[in-house]
Amino acid sequence: LIEIASALRKQPQLEELYLGYNNIGRDGCVALGSMLNGLRSLNLYNLDLEHNVIDDEGLCALVAGLKNCHNLMSLSLSGNELI
């Protein structure tokens, strides 16, 4: 996911991101959170991270990056039984 997060930095116009069922776990959440935190004008309004083995630490890293997602309307975390 680190490569995907890096590529997403070049796509601030992205509105929807579906990464469900990809087993991104803690490391993926850290990478995604870092990428989101580095963007200042993001149009993301839907983020789907269902069934990705996300734990509490991964969620904290993700939430830190979501502070710049002012347009976010939907965040799906269902199926992540560790949170």
Backbone hydrogen bonds in HBPLUS format (Angstrom, degrees):
<---DONOR---> <-ACCEPTOR-->    atom                        ^
c    i                          cat <-CA-CA->   ^        H-A-AA   ^      H-
h    n   atom  resd res      DA  || num        DHA   H-A  angle D-A-AA Bond
n    s   type  num  typ     dist DA aas  dist angle  dist       angle   num
A0005-ALA N   A0001-LEU O   2.78 MM   4  6.01 165.0  1.80 158.6 162.4     1
A0006-SER N   A0002-ILE O   3.00 MM   4  6.20 153.0  2.07 143.0 150.1     2
A0007-ALA N   A0003-GLU O   3.03 MM   4  6.27 155.5  2.09 144.4 150.9     3
A0008-LEU N   A0004-ILE O   2.88 MM   4  6.13 148.9  1.98 150.8 160.0     4
A0009-ARG N   A0006-SER O   3.26 MM   3  5.44 141.1  2.42  99.0 109.2     5
A0010-LYS N   A0007-ALA O   3.08 MM   3  5.69 152.9  2.15 113.6 120.8     6
A0011-GLN N   A0008-LEU O   2.90 MM   3  5.00 164.1  1.92 113.2 116.3     7
A0014-LEU N   A0011-GLN O   3.05 MM   3  5.67 168.2  2.06 124.4 126.8     8
A0043-ASN N   A0012-PRO O   3.25 MM  31  6.42 152.6  2.32 164.2 171.7     9
A0045-TYR N   A0015-GLU O   2.76 MM  30  5.37 171.5  1.77 139.9 141.2    10
A0046-ASN N   A0015-GLU O   3.18 MM  31  6.55 143.1  2.32 155.3 161.8    11
A0017-LEU N   A0046-ASN O   2.92 MM  29  6.28 154.0  1.98 154.6 163.2    12
A0048-ASP N   A0017-LEU O   2.92 MM  31  6.28 168.7  1.94 163.7 166.1    13
A0019-LEU N   A0048-ASP O   2.84 MM  29  5.79 166.9  1.85 158.1 161.7    14
A0021-TYR N   A0050-GLU O   2.82 MM  29  6.15 159.7  1.86 157.6 160.1    15
A0028-GLY N   A0024-ILE O   3.00 MM   4  4.61 143.8  2.14 147.5 142.5    16
A0025-GLY N   A0052-ASN O   2.85 MM  27  5.66 152.8  1.92 161.2 170.3    17
A0029-CYS N   A0025-GLY O   3.15 MM   4  6.39 152.6  2.23 144.6 152.3    18
A0030-VAL N   A0026-ARG O   2.92 MM   4  6.22 154.6  1.99 154.9 162.4    19
A0031-ALA N   A0027-ASP O   3.02 MM   4  6.26 161.6  2.05 147.7 152.1    20
A0032-LEU N   A0028-GLY O   2.86 MM   4  6.01 163.2  1.89 149.2 154.3    21
A0033-GLY N   A0029-CYS O   2.78 MM   4  5.78 162.7  1.81 146.6 152.3    22
A0034-SER N   A0030-VAL O   2.96 MM   4  6.05 156.2  2.02 144.5 151.0    23
A0035-MET N   A0031-ALA O   3.00 MM   4  6.20 156.5  2.06 145.0 151.4    24
A0036-LEU N   A0032-LEU O   2.89 MM   4  6.13 166.8  1.91 154.9 158.3    25
A0037-ASN N   A0033-GLY O   2.91 MM   4  5.99 152.3  1.99 143.9 151.8    26
A0038-GLY N   A0034-SER O   3.12 MM   4  6.29 136.0  2.33 138.7 149.1    27
A0038-GLY N   A0035-MET O   3.12 MM   3  5.22 131.8  2.36  97.5 110.3    28
A0039-LEU N   A0036-LEU O   3.28 MM   3  5.44 157.1  2.34 103.3 110.0    29
A0073-MET N   A0045-TYR O   2.89 MM  28  5.09 166.5  1.90 120.7 125.3    30
A0074-SER N   A0045-TYR O   3.12 MM  29  6.37 143.5  2.26 142.3 153.0    31
A0047-LEU N   A0074-SER O   2.91 MM  27  6.22 164.0  1.94 155.1 159.9    32
A0076-SER N   A0047-LEU O   2.94 MM  29  6.40 161.0  1.98 155.8 162.0    33
A0049-LEU N   A0076-SER O   2.81 MM  27  5.70 162.6  1.84 154.0 159.0    34
A0051-HIS N   A0078-SER O   2.95 MM  27  6.41 153.4  2.03 148.3 156.6    35
A0059-LEU N   A0055-ASP O   2.92 MM   4  6.17 157.0  1.97 154.4 161.6    36
A0060-CYS N   A0056-ASP O   2.96 MM   4  6.22 154.8  2.02 148.0 154.4    37
A0061-ALA N   A0057-GLU O   3.11 MM   4  6.38 156.8  2.16 146.6 152.2    38
A0062-LEU N   A0058-GLY O   2.96 MM   4  6.22 153.9  2.03 146.9 154.5    39
A0063-VAL N   A0059-LEU O   2.85 MM   4  6.06 165.7  1.87 156.1 159.4    40
A0064-ALA N   A0060-CYS O   3.11 MM   4  6.28 152.0  2.19 143.4 150.2    41
A0065-GLY N   A0062-LEU O   2.99 MM   3  5.31 128.3  2.26 104.2 117.5    42
A0066-LEU N   A0062-LEU O   3.07 MM   4  6.37 135.3  2.28 143.2 156.4    43
A0066-LEU N   A0063-VAL O   3.09 MM   3  4.93 127.5  2.38  92.4 106.8    44
A0069-CYS N   A0066-LEU O   2.91 MM   3  5.11 163.5  1.94 114.0 119.3    45
A0072-LEU N   A0069-CYS O   3.18 MM   3  5.41 162.5  2.21 109.4 114.8    46
A0083-ILE N   A0080-ASN O   3.24 MM   3  6.12 171.6  2.25 126.9 128.5    47
